[in-house]
Amino acid sequence: MTQDNTEKHDKIEPVVVRLDETAISEAKSILFQAYRHDPTFQYLFNSKRSGYDQRVRATIRELTNLYLELDQDAVGIMVKNTLVGAAFIGDPALRLDLANQFSWRVRMVLTAGFASTRRYLDYHKQIRAMLPDASAHQLPLMGVHPKYQNRGLGRLLLQTVEQLCADSPRGSGLVLDTGNSRYLHFYESMGFRSLGKIQLGDQEDHILFRELAPATDKAETS
């Protein structure tokens, strides 16, 4: 690609969209690229054992399918009619019910394996124990295609998620996690504070939370 074409591409405005079944294949591909090198996923799904990529793909597939089945919000970023980022948002009640999703657990065991499923559920149980408020939305999956990173699209995607959560009467905030310490500054710049860490083997996973108030409440207190 020539320099002129690159400059024109960079000037194209990203568009925020809601995701449905028609975009799920593209979203899964983006999320796989985002999470296959994530330290938390590498521990939970044992990257040292053969079949790691298949376990990551299976987990992303079953999670995205579950969120669609439960009618959860999913948003994306499009650039030049191409989906380049995706995020799935969990209702406050979903984290509490995840272990009780029997059909999901069965599919996870059959595709990702029993050990990985157990680790994943134990991991989310530890996160739940750290929450200051049970009525918090969750952000289990969010990613931007590597080709489009470092353009501010991750910030735009997270801001969109925050707005959706703030507009919902069911939640008081947003919780997310990261096993990559280089992302901490980004999340802190977005107003997230640490709830603590979870030890995963020889590495730590950071649990972060941000309180979110509806726009009407912000206007009343301003």
MODELLER restraints for C-alpha pairs under 7 A, 6 or more apart:
rsr = mdl.restraints
at = mdl.atoms
rsr.add(forms.Gaussian(group=physical.xy_distance, feature=features.Distance(at['CA:12:A'], at['CA:79:A']), mean=6.90, stdev=0.5))
rsr.add(forms.Gaussian(group=physical.xy_distance, feature=features.Distance(at['CA:12:A'], at['CA:80:A']), mean=6.95, stdev=0.5))
rsr.add(forms.Gaussian(group=physical.xy_distance, feature=features.Distance(at['CA:13:A'], at['CA:79:A']), mean=6.88, stdev=0.5))
rsr.add(forms.Gaussian(group=physical.xy_distance, feature=features.Distance(at['CA:14:A'], at['CA:77:A']), mean=6.32, stdev=0.5))
rsr.add(forms.Gaussian(group=physical.xy_distance, feature=features.Distance(at['CA:14:A'], at['CA:78:A']), mean=5.59, stdev=0.5))
rsr.add(forms.Gaussian(group=physical.xy_distance, feature=features.Distance(at['CA:14:A'], at['CA:79:A']), mean=4.89, stdev=0.5))
rsr.add(forms.Gaussian(group=physical.xy_distance, feature=features.Distance(at['CA:15:A'], at['CA:77:A']), mean=5.58, stdev=0.5))
rsr.add(forms.Gaussian(group=physical.xy_distance, feature=features.Distance(at['CA:15:A'], at['CA:78:A']), mean=5.06, stdev=0.5))
rsr.add(forms.Gaussian(group=physical.xy_distance, feature=features.Distance(at['CA:15:A'], at['CA:79:A']), mean=6.49, stdev=0.5))
rsr.add(forms.Gaussian(group=physical.xy_distance, feature=features.Distance(at['CA:16:A'], at['CA:76:A']), mean=5.81, stdev=0.5))
rsr.add(forms.Gaussian(group=physical.xy_distance, feature=features.Distance(at['CA:16:A'], at['CA:77:A']), mean=4.76, stdev=0.5))
rsr.add(forms.Gaussian(group=physical.xy_distance, feature=features.Distance(at['CA:16:A'], at['CA:78:A']), mean=6.41, stdev=0.5))
rsr.add(forms.Gaussian(group=physical.xy_distance, feature=features.Distance(at['CA:17:A'], at['CA:75:A']), mean=5.67, stdev=0.5))
rsr.add(forms.Gaussian(group=physical.xy_distance, feature=features.Distance(at['CA:17:A'], at['CA:76:A']), mean=5.23, stdev=0.5))
rsr.add(forms.Gaussian(group=physical.xy_distance, feature=features.Distance(at['CA:17:A'], at['CA:77:A']), mean=6.19, stdev=0.5))
rsr.add(forms.Gaussian(group=physical.xy_distance, feature=features.Distance(at['CA:18:A'], at['CA:74:A']), mean=5.92, stdev=0.5))
rsr.add(forms.Gaussian(group=physical.xy_distance, feature=features.Distance(at['CA:18:A'], at['CA:75:A']), mean=4.35, stdev=0.5))
rsr.add(forms.Gaussian(group=physical.xy_distance, feature=features.Distance(at['CA:18:A'], at['CA:76:A']), mean=6.11, stdev=0.5))
rsr.add(forms.Gaussian(group=physical.xy_distance, feature=features.Distance(at['CA:19:A'], at['CA:74:A']), mean=5.27, stdev=0.5))
rsr.add(forms.Gaussian(group=physical.xy_distance, feature=features.Distance(at['CA:19:A'], at['CA:75:A']), mean=5.18, stdev=0.5))
rsr.add(forms.Gaussian(group=physical.xy_distance, feature=features.Distance(at['CA:19:A'], at['CA:76:A']), mean=6.25, stdev=0.5))
rsr.add(forms.Gaussian(group=physical.xy_distance, feature=features.Distance(at['CA:26:A'], at['CA:83:A']), mean=6.84, stdev=0.5))
rsr.add(forms.Gaussian(group=physical.xy_distance, feature=features.Distance(at['CA:27:A'], at['CA:86:A']), mean=5.79, stdev=0.5))
rsr.add(forms.Gaussian(group=physical.xy_distance, feature=features.Distance(at['CA:28:A'], at['CA:60:A']), mean=6.52, stdev=0.5))
rsr.add(forms.Gaussian(group=physical.xy_distance, feature=features.Distance(at['CA:28:A'], at['CA:61:A']), mean=6.59, stdev=0.5))
rsr.add(forms.Gaussian(group=physical.xy_distance, feature=features.Distance(at['CA:30:A'], at['CA:84:A']), mean=7.00, stdev=0.5))
rsr.add(forms.Gaussian(group=physical.xy_distance, feature=features.Distance(at['CA:30:A'], at['CA:85:A']), mean=6.69, stdev=0.5))
rsr.add(forms.Gaussian(group=physical.xy_distance, feature=features.Distance(at['CA:30:A'], at['CA:143:A']), mean=6.57, stdev=0.5))
rsr.add(forms.Gaussian(group=physical.xy_distance, feature=features.Distance(at['CA:30:A'], at['CA:144:A']), mean=6.50, stdev=0.5))
rsr.add(forms.Gaussian(group=physical.xy_distance, feature=features.Distance(at['CA:30:A'], at['CA:145:A']), mean=5.31, stdev=0.5))
rsr.add(forms.Gaussian(group=physical.xy_distance, feature=features.Distance(at['CA:31:A'], at['CA:142:A']), mean=6.83, stdev=0.5))
rsr.add(forms.Gaussian(group=physical.xy_distance, feature=features.Distance(at['CA:31:A'], at['CA:143:A']), mean=5.46, stdev=0.5))
rsr.add(forms.Gaussian(group=physical.xy_distance, feature=features.Distance(at['CA:32:A'], at['CA:56:A']), mean=6.91, stdev=0.5))
rsr.add(forms.Gaussian(group=physical.xy_distance, feature=features.Distance(at['CA:32:A'], at['CA:57:A']), mean=6.20, stdev=0.5))
rsr.add(forms.Gaussian(group=physical.xy_distance, feature=features.Distance(at['CA:32:A'], at['CA:60:A']), mean=7.00, stdev=0.5))
rsr.add(forms.Gaussian(group=physical.xy_distance, feature=features.Distance(at['CA:33:A'], at['CA:145:A']), mean=6.75, stdev=0.5))
rsr.add(forms.Gaussian(group=physical.xy_distance, feature=features.Distance(at['CA:34:A'], at['CA:143:A']), mean=5.36, stdev=0.5))
rsr.add(forms.Gaussian(group=physical.xy_distance, feature=features.Distance(at['CA:34:A'], at['CA:144:A']), mean=6.69, stdev=0.5))
rsr.add(forms.Gaussian(group=physical.xy_distance, feature=features.Distance(at['CA:34:A'], at['CA:145:A']), mean=6.76, stdev=0.5))
rsr.add(forms.Gaussian(group=physical.xy_distance, feature=features.Distance(at['CA:35:A'], at['CA:41:A']), mean=6.62, stdev=0.5))
rsr.add(forms.Gaussian(group=physical.xy_distance, feature=features.Distance(at['CA:36:A'], at['CA:53:A']), mean=6.85, stdev=0.5))
rsr.add(forms.Gaussian(group=physical.xy_distance, feature=features.Distance(at['CA:36:A'], at['CA:56:A']), mean=6.53, stdev=0.5))
rsr.add(forms.Gaussian(group=physical.xy_distance, feature=features.Distance(at['CA:38:A'], at['CA:179:A']), mean=6.83, stdev=0.5))
rsr.add(forms.Gaussian(group=physical.xy_distance, feature=features.Distance(at['CA:38:A'], at['CA:180:A']), mean=6.97, stdev=0.5))
rsr.add(forms.Gaussian(group=physical.xy_distance, feature=features.Distance(at['CA:39:A'], at['CA:179:A']), mean=5.41, stdev=0.5))
rsr.add(forms.Gaussian(group=physical.xy_distance, feature=features.Distance(at['CA:39:A'], at['CA:180:A']), mean=6.49, stdev=0.5))
rsr.add(forms.Gaussian(group=physical.xy_distance, feature=features.Distance(at['CA:40:A'], at['CA:179:A']), mean=5.15, stdev=0.5))
rsr.add(forms.Gaussian(group=physical.xy_distance, feature=features.Distance(at['CA:40:A'], at['CA:205:A']), mean=6.64, stdev=0.5))
rsr.add(forms.Gaussian(group=physical.xy_distance, feature=features.Distance(at['CA:43:A'], at['CA:200:A']), mean=6.67, stdev=0.5))
rsr.add(forms.Gaussian(group=physical.xy_distance, feature=features.Distance(at['CA:44:A'], at['CA:116:A']), mean=5.97, stdev=0.5))
rsr.add(forms.Gaussian(group=physical.xy_distance, feature=features.Distance(at['CA:44:A'], at['CA:119:A']), mean=5.83, stdev=0.5))
rsr.add(forms.Gaussian(group=physical.xy_distance, feature=features.Distance(at['CA:44:A'], at['CA:120:A']), mean=6.20, stdev=0.5))
rsr.add(forms.Gaussian(group=physical.xy_distance, feature=features.Distance(at['CA:45:A'], at['CA:52:A']), mean=6.50, stdev=0.5))
rsr.add(forms.Gaussian(group=physical.xy_distance, feature=features.Distance(at['CA:45:A'], at['CA:55:A']), mean=6.53, stdev=0.5))
rsr.add(forms.Gaussian(group=physical.xy_distance, feature=features.Distance(at['CA:45:A'], at['CA:56:A']), mean=6.99, stdev=0.5))
rsr.add(forms.Gaussian(group=physical.xy_distance, feature=features.Distance(at['CA:45:A'], at['CA:116:A']), mean=5.16, stdev=0.5))
rsr.add(forms.Gaussian(group=physical.xy_distance, feature=features.Distance(at['CA:46:A'], at['CA:52:A']), mean=6.53, stdev=0.5))
rsr.add(forms.Gaussian(group=physical.xy_distance, feature=features.Distance(at['CA:55:A'], at['CA:111:A']), mean=6.80, stdev=0.5))
rsr.add(forms.Gaussian(group=physical.xy_distance, feature=features.Distance(at['CA:55:A'], at['CA:112:A']), mean=4.51, stdev=0.5))
rsr.add(forms.Gaussian(group=physical.xy_distance, feature=features.Distance(at['CA:58:A'], at['CA:111:A']), mean=5.78, stdev=0.5))
rsr.add(forms.Gaussian(group=physical.xy_distance, feature=features.Distance(at['CA:58:A'], at['CA:112:A']), mean=5.78, stdev=0.5))
rsr.add(forms.Gaussian(group=physical.xy_distance, feature=features.Distance(at['CA:59:A'], at['CA:108:A']), mean=6.69, stdev=0.5))
rsr.add(forms.Gaussian(group=physical.xy_distance, feature=features.Distance(at['CA:59:A'], at['CA:112:A']), mean=6.31, stdev=0.5))
rsr.add(forms.Gaussian(group=physical.xy_distance, feature=features.Distance(at['CA:62:A'], at['CA:104:A']), mean=6.86, stdev=0.5))
rsr.add(forms.Gaussian(group=physical.xy_distance, feature=features.Distance(at['CA:62:A'], at['CA:108:A']), mean=6.74, stdev=0.5))
rsr.add(forms.Gaussian(group=physical.xy_distance, feature=features.Distance(at['CA:66:A'], at['CA:104:A']), mean=6.90, stdev=0.5))
rsr.add(forms.Gaussian(group=physical.xy_distance, feature=features.Distance(at['CA:72:A'], at['CA:89:A']), mean=6.37, stdev=0.5))
rsr.add(forms.Gaussian(group=physical.xy_distance, feature=features.Distance(at['CA:72:A'], at['CA:90:A']), mean=6.13, stdev=0.5))
rsr.add(forms.Gaussian(group=physical.xy_distance, feature=features.Distance(at['CA:72:A'], at['CA:91:A']), mean=6.76, stdev=0.5))
rsr.add(forms.Gaussian(group=physical.xy_distance, feature=features.Distance(at['CA:73:A'], at['CA:88:A']), mean=6.18, stdev=0.5))
rsr.add(forms.Gaussian(group=physical.xy_distance, feature=features.Distance(at['CA:73:A'], at['CA:89:A']), mean=5.36, stdev=0.5))
rsr.add(forms.Gaussian(group=physical.xy_distance, feature=features.Distance(at['CA:74:A'], at['CA:87:A']), mean=5.68, stdev=0.5))
rsr.add(forms.Gaussian(group=physical.xy_distance, feature=features.Distance(at['CA:74:A'], at['CA:88:A']), mean=4.43, stdev=0.5))
rsr.add(forms.Gaussian(group=physical.xy_distance, feature=features.Distance(at['CA:74:A'], at['CA:89:A']), mean=6.02, stdev=0.5))
rsr.add(forms.Gaussian(group=physical.xy_distance, feature=features.Distance(at['CA:75:A'], at['CA:86:A']), mean=5.81, stdev=0.5))
rsr.add(forms.Gaussian(group=physical.xy_distance, feature=features.Distance(at['CA:75:A'], at['CA:87:A']), mean=5.43, stdev=0.5))
rsr.add(forms.Gaussian(group=physical.xy_distance, feature=features.Distance(at['CA:75:A'], at['CA:88:A']), mean=6.64, stdev=0.5))
rsr.add(forms.Gaussian(group=physical.xy_distance, feature=features.Distance(at['CA:76:A'], at['CA:83:A']), mean=6.79, stdev=0.5))
rsr.add(forms.Gaussian(group=physical.xy_distance, feature=features.Distance(at['CA:76:A'], at['CA:85:A']), mean=5.23, stdev=0.5))
rsr.add(forms.Gaussian(group=physical.xy_distance, feature=features.Distance(at['CA:76:A'], at['CA:86:A']), mean=4.21, stdev=0.5))
rsr.add(forms.Gaussian(group=physical.xy_distance, feature=features.Distance(at['CA:76:A'], at['CA:87:A']), mean=6.23, stdev=0.5))
rsr.add(forms.Gaussian(group=physical.xy_distance, feature=features.Distance(at['CA:77:A'], at['CA:83:A']), mean=5.86, stdev=0.5))
rsr.add(forms.Gaussian(group=physical.xy_distance, feature=features.Distance(at['CA:77:A'], at['CA:84:A']), mean=5.75, stdev=0.5))
rsr.add(forms.Gaussian(group=physical.xy_distance, feature=features.Distance(at['CA:77:A'], at['CA:85:A']), mean=4.89, stdev=0.5))
rsr.add(forms.Gaussian(group=physical.xy_distance, feature=features.Distance(at['CA:77:A'], at['CA:86:A']), mean=6.50, stdev=0.5))
rsr.add(forms.Gaussian(group=physical.xy_distance, feature=features.Distance(at['CA:77:A'], at['CA:157:A']), mean=6.82, stdev=0.5))
rsr.add(forms.Gaussian(group=physical.xy_distance, feature=features.Distance(at['CA:78:A'], at['CA:84:A']), mean=5.67, stdev=0.5))
rsr.add(forms.Gaussian(group=physical.xy_distance, feature=features.Distance(at['CA:84:A'], at['CA:144:A']), mean=5.77, stdev=0.5))
rsr.add(forms.Gaussian(group=physical.xy_distance, feature=features.Distance(at['CA:84:A'], at['CA:145:A']), mean=5.32, stdev=0.5))
rsr.add(forms.Gaussian(group=physical.xy_distance, feature=features.Distance(at['CA:84:A'], at['CA:148:A']), mean=6.76, stdev=0.5))
rsr.add(forms.Gaussian(group=physical.xy_distance, feature=features.Distance(at['CA:85:A'], at['CA:143:A']), mean=5.60, stdev=0.5))
rsr.add(forms.Gaussian(group=physical.xy_distance, feature=features.Distance(at['CA:85:A'], at['CA:144:A']), mean=4.11, stdev=0.5))
rsr.add(forms.Gaussian(group=physical.xy_distance, feature=features.Distance(at['CA:85:A'], at['CA:145:A']), mean=6.06, stdev=0.5))
rsr.add(forms.Gaussian(group=physical.xy_distance, feature=features.Distance(at['CA:86:A'], at['CA:142:A']), mean=5.65, stdev=0.5))
rsr.add(forms.Gaussian(group=physical.xy_distance, feature=features.Distance(at['CA:86:A'], at['CA:143:A']), mean=5.65, stdev=0.5))
rsr.add(forms.Gaussian(group=physical.xy_distance, feature=features.Distance(at['CA:86:A'], at['CA:144:A']), mean=6.61, stdev=0.5))
rsr.add(forms.Gaussian(group=physical.xy_distance, feature=features.Distance(at['CA:87:A'], at['CA:141:A']), mean=5.57, stdev=0.5))
rsr.add(forms.Gaussian(group=physical.xy_distance, feature=features.Distance(at['CA:87:A'], at['CA:142:A']), mean=4.13, stdev=0.5))
rsr.add(forms.Gaussian(group=physical.xy_distance, feature=features.Distance(at['CA:87:A'], at['CA:143:A']), mean=6.54, stdev=0.5))
rsr.add(forms.Gaussian(group=physical.xy_distance, feature=features.Distance(at['CA:88:A'], at['CA:139:A']), mean=6.31, stdev=0.5))
rsr.add(forms.Gaussian(group=physical.xy_distance, feature=features.Distance(at['CA:88:A'], at['CA:140:A']), mean=6.68, stdev=0.5))
rsr.add(forms.Gaussian(group=physical.xy_distance, feature=features.Distance(at['CA:88:A'], at['CA:141:A']), mean=5.46, stdev=0.5))
rsr.add(forms.Gaussian(group=physical.xy_distance, feature=features.Distance(at['CA:88:A'], at['CA:142:A']), mean=6.51, stdev=0.5))
rsr.add(forms.Gaussian(group=physical.xy_distance, feature=features.Distance(at['CA:89:A'], at['CA:137:A']), mean=6.95, stdev=0.5))
rsr.add(forms.Gaussian(group=physical.xy_distance, feature=features.Distance(at['CA:89:A'], at['CA:138:A']), mean=5.89, stdev=0.5))
rsr.add(forms.Gaussian(group=physical.xy_distance, feature=features.Distance(at['CA:89:A'], at['CA:139:A']), mean=5.07, stdev=0.5))
rsr.add(forms.Gaussian(group=physical.xy_distance, feature=features.Distance(at['CA:89:A'], at['CA:140:A']), mean=6.97, stdev=0.5))
rsr.add(forms.Gaussian(group=physical.xy_distance, feature=features.Distance(at['CA:90:A'], at['CA:137:A']), mean=5.54, stdev=0.5))
rsr.add(forms.Gaussian(group=physical.xy_distance, feature=features.Distance(at['CA:90:A'], at['CA:138:A']), mean=4.89, stdev=0.5))
rsr.add(forms.Gaussian(group=physical.xy_distance, feature=features.Distance(at['CA:90:A'], at['CA:139:A']), mean=6.27, stdev=0.5))
rsr.add(forms.Gaussian(group=physical.xy_distance, feature=features.Distance(at['CA:91:A'], at['CA:137:A']), mean=5.24, stdev=0.5))
rsr.add(forms.Gaussian(group=physical.xy_distance, feature=features.Distance(at['CA:91:A'], at['CA:138:A']), mean=6.89, stdev=0.5))
rsr.add(forms.Gaussian(group=physical.xy_distance, feature=features.Distance(at['CA:92:A'], at['CA:134:A']), mean=6.92, stdev=0.5))
rsr.add(forms.Gaussian(group=physical.xy_distance, feature=features.Distance(at['CA:92:A'], at['CA:135:A']), mean=4.96, stdev=0.5))
rsr.add(forms.Gaussian(group=physical.xy_distance, feature=features.Distance(at['CA:92:A'], at['CA:136:A']), mean=4.87, stdev=0.5))
rsr.add(forms.Gaussian(group=physical.xy_distance, feature=features.Distance(at['CA:92:A'], at['CA:137:A']), mean=4.62, stdev=0.5))
rsr.add(forms.Gaussian(group=physical.xy_distance, feature=features.Distance(at['CA:92:A'], at['CA:138:A']), mean=6.91, stdev=0.5))
rsr.add(forms.Gaussian(group=physical.xy_distance, feature=features.Distance(at['CA:92:A'], at['CA:170:A']), mean=6.95, stdev=0.5))
rsr.add(forms.Gaussian(group=physical.xy_distance, feature=features.Distance(at['CA:92:A'], at['CA:171:A']), mean=6.03, stdev=0.5))
rsr.add(forms.Gaussian(group=physical.xy_distance, feature=features.Distance(at['CA:99:A'], at['CA:121:A']), mean=6.50, stdev=0.5))
rsr.add(forms.Gaussian(group=physical.xy_distance, feature=features.Distance(at['CA:108:A'], at['CA:117:A']), mean=6.14, stdev=0.5))
rsr.add(forms.Gaussian(group=physical.xy_distance, feature=features.Distance(at['CA:109:A'], at['CA:117:A']), mean=6.00, stdev=0.5))
rsr.add(forms.Gaussian(group=physical.xy_distance, feature=features.Distance(at['CA:130:A'], at['CA:195:A']), mean=6.54, stdev=0.5))
rsr.add(forms.Gaussian(group=physical.xy_distance, feature=features.Distance(at['CA:135:A'], at['CA:170:A']), mean=6.89, stdev=0.5))
rsr.add(forms.Gaussian(group=physical.xy_distance, feature=features.Distance(at['CA:135:A'], at['CA:171:A']), mean=4.88, stdev=0.5))
rsr.add(forms.Gaussian(group=physical.xy_distance, feature=features.Distance(at['CA:135:A'], at['CA:172:A']), mean=5.79, stdev=0.5))
rsr.add(forms.Gaussian(group=physical.xy_distance, feature=features.Distance(at['CA:136:A'], at['CA:171:A']), mean=4.98, stdev=0.5))
rsr.add(forms.Gaussian(group=physical.xy_distance, feature=features.Distance(at['CA:136:A'], at['CA:172:A']), mean=5.38, stdev=0.5))
rsr.add(forms.Gaussian(group=physical.xy_distance, feature=features.Distance(at['CA:136:A'], at['CA:173:A']), mean=4.81, stdev=0.5))
rsr.add(forms.Gaussian(group=physical.xy_distance, feature=features.Distance(at['CA:136:A'], at['CA:174:A']), mean=5.39, stdev=0.5))
rsr.add(forms.Gaussian(group=physical.xy_distance, feature=features.Distance(at['CA:136:A'], at['CA:175:A']), mean=6.55, stdev=0.5))
rsr.add(forms.Gaussian(group=physical.xy_distance, feature=features.Distance(at['CA:137:A'], at['CA:165:A']), mean=6.75, stdev=0.5))
rsr.add(forms.Gaussian(group=physical.xy_distance, feature=features.Distance(at['CA:137:A'], at['CA:171:A']), mean=5.91, stdev=0.5))
rsr.add(forms.Gaussian(group=physical.xy_distance, feature=features.Distance(at['CA:137:A'], at['CA:173:A']), mean=5.99, stdev=0.5))
rsr.add(forms.Gaussian(group=physical.xy_distance, feature=features.Distance(at['CA:137:A'], at['CA:174:A']), mean=4.68, stdev=0.5))
rsr.add(forms.Gaussian(group=physical.xy_distance, feature=features.Distance(at['CA:137:A'], at['CA:175:A']), mean=6.23, stdev=0.5))
rsr.add(forms.Gaussian(group=physical.xy_distance, feature=features.Distance(at['CA:138:A'], at['CA:174:A']), mean=5.56, stdev=0.5))
rsr.add(forms.Gaussian(group=physical.xy_distance, feature=features.Distance(at['CA:138:A'], at['CA:175:A']), mean=4.93, stdev=0.5))
rsr.add(forms.Gaussian(group=physical.xy_distance, feature=features.Distance(at['CA:138:A'], at['CA:176:A']), mean=6.03, stdev=0.5))
rsr.add(forms.Gaussian(group=physical.xy_distance, feature=features.Distance(at['CA:139:A'], at['CA:175:A']), mean=6.39, stdev=0.5))
rsr.add(forms.Gaussian(group=physical.xy_distance, feature=features.Distance(at['CA:139:A'], at['CA:176:A']), mean=5.25, stdev=0.5))
rsr.add(forms.Gaussian(group=physical.xy_distance, feature=features.Distance(at['CA:140:A'], at['CA:176:A']), mean=6.74, stdev=0.5))
rsr.add(forms.Gaussian(group=physical.xy_distance, feature=features.Distance(at['CA:144:A'], at['CA:154:A']), mean=6.37, stdev=0.5))
rsr.add(forms.Gaussian(group=physical.xy_distance, feature=features.Distance(at['CA:165:A'], at['CA:171:A']), mean=6.82, stdev=0.5))
rsr.add(forms.Gaussian(group=physical.xy_distance, feature=features.Distance(at['CA:166:A'], at['CA:212:A']), mean=5.17, stdev=0.5))
rsr.add(forms.Gaussian(group=physical.xy_distance, feature=features.Distance(at['CA:166:A'], at['CA:213:A']), mean=5.24, stdev=0.5))
rsr.add(forms.Gaussian(group=physical.xy_distance, feature=features.Distance(at['CA:166:A'], at['CA:214:A']), mean=4.63, stdev=0.5))
rsr.add(forms.Gaussian(group=physical.xy_distance, feature=features.Distance(at['CA:166:A'], at['CA:215:A']), mean=6.97, stdev=0.5))
rsr.add(forms.Gaussian(group=physical.xy_distance, feature=features.Distance(at['CA:167:A'], at['CA:214:A']), mean=5.07, stdev=0.5))
rsr.add(forms.Gaussian(group=physical.xy_distance, feature=features.Distance(at['CA:167:A'], at['CA:215:A']), mean=6.83, stdev=0.5))
rsr.add(forms.Gaussian(group=physical.xy_distance, feature=features.Distance(at['CA:172:A'], at['CA:211:A']), mean=6.01, stdev=0.5))
rsr.add(forms.Gaussian(group=physical.xy_distance, feature=features.Distance(at['CA:172:A'], at['CA:212:A']), mean=5.76, stdev=0.5))
rsr.add(forms.Gaussian(group=physical.xy_distance, feature=features.Distance(at['CA:172:A'], at['CA:213:A']), mean=6.69, stdev=0.5))
rsr.add(forms.Gaussian(group=physical.xy_distance, feature=features.Distance(at['CA:173:A'], at['CA:210:A']), mean=5.49, stdev=0.5))
rsr.add(forms.Gaussian(group=physical.xy_distance, feature=features.Distance(at['CA:173:A'], at['CA:211:A']), mean=4.11, stdev=0.5))
rsr.add(forms.Gaussian(group=physical.xy_distance, feature=features.Distance(at['CA:173:A'], at['CA:212:A']), mean=4.57, stdev=0.5))
rsr.add(forms.Gaussian(group=physical.xy_distance, feature=features.Distance(at['CA:174:A'], at['CA:209:A']), mean=5.67, stdev=0.5))
rsr.add(forms.Gaussian(group=physical.xy_distance, feature=features.Distance(at['CA:174:A'], at['CA:210:A']), mean=5.38, stdev=0.5))
rsr.add(forms.Gaussian(group=physical.xy_distance, feature=features.Distance(at['CA:174:A'], at['CA:211:A']), mean=6.50, stdev=0.5))
rsr.add(forms.Gaussian(group=physical.xy_distance, feature=features.Distance(at['CA:175:A'], at['CA:208:A']), mean=5.66, stdev=0.5))
rsr.add(forms.Gaussian(group=physical.xy_distance, feature=features.Distance(at['CA:175:A'], at['CA:209:A']), mean=4.43, stdev=0.5))
rsr.add(forms.Gaussian(group=physical.xy_distance, feature=features.Distance(at['CA:175:A'], at['CA:210:A']), mean=6.61, stdev=0.5))
rsr.add(forms.Gaussian(group=physical.xy_distance, feature=features.Distance(at['CA:176:A'], at['CA:207:A']), mean=6.09, stdev=0.5))
rsr.add(forms.Gaussian(group=physical.xy_distance, feature=features.Distance(at['CA:176:A'], at['CA:208:A']), mean=5.41, stdev=0.5))
rsr.add(forms.Gaussian(group=physical.xy_distance, feature=features.Distance(at['CA:176:A'], at['CA:209:A']), mean=6.52, stdev=0.5))
rsr.add(forms.Gaussian(group=physical.xy_distance, feature=features.Distance(at['CA:177:A'], at['CA:205:A']), mean=6.75, stdev=0.5))
rsr.add(forms.Gaussian(group=physical.xy_distance, feature=features.Distance(at['CA:177:A'], at['CA:206:A']), mean=5.49, stdev=0.5))
rsr.add(forms.Gaussian(group=physical.xy_distance, feature=features.Distance(at['CA:177:A'], at['CA:207:A']), mean=4.50, stdev=0.5))
rsr.add(forms.Gaussian(group=physical.xy_distance, feature=features.Distance(at['CA:177:A'], at['CA:208:A']), mean=5.84, stdev=0.5))
rsr.add(forms.Gaussian(group=physical.xy_distance, feature=features.Distance(at['CA:178:A'], at['CA:205:A']), mean=5.65, stdev=0.5))
rsr.add(forms.Gaussian(group=physical.xy_distance, feature=features.Distance(at['CA:178:A'], at['CA:206:A']), mean=5.30, stdev=0.5))
rsr.add(forms.Gaussian(group=physical.xy_distance, feature=features.Distance(at['CA:178:A'], at['CA:207:A']), mean=6.77, stdev=0.5))
rsr.add(forms.Gaussian(group=physical.xy_distance, feature=features.Distance(at['CA:179:A'], at['CA:204:A']), mean=6.19, stdev=0.5))
rsr.add(forms.Gaussian(group=physical.xy_distance, feature=features.Distance(at['CA:179:A'], at['CA:205:A']), mean=4.23, stdev=0.5))
rsr.add(forms.Gaussian(group=physical.xy_distance, feature=features.Distance(at['CA:179:A'], at['CA:206:A']), mean=6.01, stdev=0.5))
rsr.add(forms.Gaussian(group=physical.xy_distance, feature=features.Distance(at['CA:191:A'], at['CA:210:A']), mean=6.25, stdev=0.5))
rsr.add(forms.Gaussian(group=physical.xy_distance, feature=features.Distance(at['CA:192:A'], at['CA:208:A']), mean=5.84, stdev=0.5))
rsr.add(forms.Gaussian(group=physical.xy_distance, feature=features.Distance(at['CA:192:A'], at['CA:209:A']), mean=5.21, stdev=0.5))
rsr.add(forms.Gaussian(group=physical.xy_distance, feature=features.Distance(at['CA:192:A'], at['CA:210:A']), mean=4.62, stdev=0.5))
rsr.add(forms.Gaussian(group=physical.xy_distance, feature=features.Distance(at['CA:193:A'], at['CA:208:A']), mean=5.41, stdev=0.5))
rsr.add(forms.Gaussian(group=physical.xy_distance, feature=features.Distance(at['CA:193:A'], at['CA:209:A']), mean=5.44, stdev=0.5))
rsr.add(forms.Gaussian(group=physical.xy_distance, feature=features.Distance(at['CA:193:A'], at['CA:210:A']), mean=6.34, stdev=0.5))
rsr.add(forms.Gaussian(group=physical.xy_distance, feature=features.Distance(at['CA:194:A'], at['CA:207:A']), mean=5.94, stdev=0.5))
rsr.add(forms.Gaussian(group=physical.xy_distance, feature=features.Distance(at['CA:194:A'], at['CA:208:A']), mean=4.53, stdev=0.5))
rsr.add(forms.Gaussian(group=physical.xy_distance, feature=features.Distance(at['CA:194:A'], at['CA:209:A']), mean=6.40, stdev=0.5))
rsr.add(forms.Gaussian(group=physical.xy_distance, feature=features.Distance(at['CA:195:A'], at['CA:207:A']), mean=5.47, stdev=0.5))
rsr.add(forms.Gaussian(group=physical.xy_distance, feature=features.Distance(at['CA:195:A'], at['CA:208:A']), mean=5.53, stdev=0.5))
rsr.add(forms.Gaussian(group=physical.xy_distance, feature=features.Distance(at['CA:195:A'], at['CA:209:A']), mean=6.63, stdev=0.5))
rsr.add(forms.Gaussian(group=physical.xy_distance, feature=features.Distance(at['CA:196:A'], at['CA:206:A']), mean=6.22, stdev=0.5))
rsr.add(forms.Gaussian(group=physical.xy_distance, feature=features.Distance(at['CA:196:A'], at['CA:207:A']), mean=5.71, stdev=0.5))
rsr.add(forms.Gaussian(group=physical.xy_distance, feature=features.Distance(at['CA:197:A'], at['CA:204:A']), mean=6.11, stdev=0.5))
rsr.add(forms.Gaussian(group=physical.xy_distance, feature=features.Distance(at['CA:197:A'], at['CA:205:A']), mean=5.43, stdev=0.5))
rsr.add(forms.Gaussian(group=physical.xy_distance, feature=features.Distance(at['CA:197:A'], at['CA:206:A']), mean=4.66, stdev=0.5))
rsr.add(forms.Gaussian(group=physical.xy_distance, feature=features.Distance(at['CA:197:A'], at['CA:207:A']), mean=5.92, stdev=0.5))
rsr.add(forms.Gaussian(group=physical.xy_distance, feature=features.Distance(at['CA:198:A'], at['CA:204:A']), mean=5.60, stdev=0.5))
rsr.add(forms.Gaussian(group=physical.xy_distance, feature=features.Distance(at['CA:198:A'], at['CA:205:A']), mean=5.08, stdev=0.5))
rsr.add(forms.Gaussian(group=physical.xy_distance, feature=features.Distance(at['CA:198:A'], at['CA:206:A']), mean=6.60, stdev=0.5))
rsr.add(forms.Gaussian(group=physical.xy_distance, feature=features.Distance(at['CA:199:A'], at['CA:205:A']), mean=6.39, stdev=0.5))
